[in-house]
Amino acid sequence: MAVIIKYVVERNGAEKMTFTSKAEADAYDKMLDTADELARFLAASSLVTDEQQAEALALYMAQQKDDLLIALGAKKPAPKADKNEKTTKAKIAAVEQAA
C-alpha cells in the first residue's frame, strides 16, 4: 500500500485545488491571494461594475502576473533566443553526446 501526500488549497471552506507538491500549492495559494487583492482594486474603480466580471478579470491578471508586470514596466521581458542559435546548440549537443 502506498502513502500519498496531498496538499489541498482551500478558500472560504471550499476546496479549490489539490497538489502533490507543497511548493505548487503555495504558489497557487499566493496567486489566489493576488487575485483577491486585484479584485478589491478593480471593485474600488467604477470601470468594472459586475462583481463576477471583476473577479474573473482579477483571476486572469493574477494568472498572467509576469506578462502584466512586463506590460506595466515593472519587469523586463526575457530575451528571445534566435531559432537558428537554438537549432545549432541542439545539433552541437547531439554530436557531443554521440562522441
N, C-alpha and C positions, 0 to 999 in steps of 0.2 A: 504494500500500500504506500502510495506517495503522499508526501506532505506538500501542499501548495500554499504559498503565502500570497495573499491578495491585498492590495491597498485600494480602499474604496474612498472616493471623493464624494462627500455628502454636503448638501446645501439645504438649509431650512427643513431638515428632516427627510429630504428626498435624495436617493442615491443618484448621482449624476454619471459617474464613470468608474470602472474598475480597472486597475493596473496590476502588473506583476512586478513593477519596479517602483520603489519609493520616490526616486528622482522624477520619474514620469508623472506620478501622482502629485508631487509637489509643484511641478511645472504647470500642470493642468489647473490645480487649485489657485496658483498665482495668476494664471490667465483669467480665471473666473473673477478673482478679486479686481483685476484691471478692468474687466468688463463692467463690474458693478460701479466702479468709480467713473468710468466713461458714461454709463447710463445716467448717473447723477449729474454729470457735467452737461449732457445733452438735455436732460429734463429742466435744467436751470435756464436754458435758452428757449426762445419762442419759435425756433426753427422746426423742431420735431415735436408735434403735439400728440401724436399717437404713441402711447406708452409701449405697446408691443413693438412698434417700428423702432423706437429709440433703443429698446433692449436688444433687438436683432442687429441694429447698426453698431451698438456698443460691443456686442459679442464679435462681430465681424472685424471691427477695428482692433480689438484685443488679440484676435487670432492672427491678424496681419500686422502685428506690432512692429516688426523690423521694417517692413515696407512703409508703414506710417511714419516711423522715425526718420527714414530717409527722405520722405516727402516733406516733412517738417524741417529738415535740415539739421536734425539733432544727431544724425548718424550718416556716415559716408557709405555709399554703395560698395559692395565687394568688387574688386577688379575682375573684369571678364577675361577669361583665358582665351587665347586665339585658338580656333578649331584646329588649324594646321599644327600648332605647337602641341596641343593635346595628342593628336594622332602621332606626331613624331616621337613624343615621350613614350607613348604606349608601345610603339614599334621598337624603340631602344630597349625598353624594359623586357619585352618579349625575347629579343635577341640575347640580352644578358642572362635571362633565365635559362634559355636553351643551351648556352655555353657552359 
